[in-house]
């Protein structure tokens, strides 16, 4: 089995009883799933446990996978549901998306930051970053998930619709409303 096998070819092999083909899917996606789960669960060991549980659930359900969506989209949904179920079992609400400086790459402030050479401008930049993150954290779950899938994960509207199990028009609306809410929070800072 080479690197050139597609996910669907690997899925078919697993469905035919070739367990080693699933190992290739795990190797291909484990780091992305850990990163995804870490947005919901702060403890690294818990994130690893949930990731393992995600792959176990996927393996058990792989016989029912028809290929209507990409394998990653399918396992992504399993991972999110597993993480949320874990948090519910702890009687906690899913934490707000905790973006940090590494995630700031998807929020294009680089052009602005290049021109910031005074302490006042550096302070303003930090205030804008914190305001954006706070605005994202205060969004309702559906809006926060949609904007995160689009801006952080770089998913297409079609992929987001599949992951969120809603029509593409709903995805567009959620992303628009999320961006609008963020804009409303940062516009007063930009006017200064």
Secondary structure as UniProt FT lines:
FT   TURN            3..4
FT   HELIX           7..15
FT   TURN            16..17
FT   HELIX           19..38
FT   TURN            39..40
FT   HELIX           44..61
FT   HELIX           62..64
FT   HELIX           71..89
FT   TURN            90..91
FT   HELIX           101..106
FT   HELIX           110..114
FT   HELIX           119..137
FT   HELIX           141..151
FT   HELIX           157..164
FT   HELIX           168..191
//
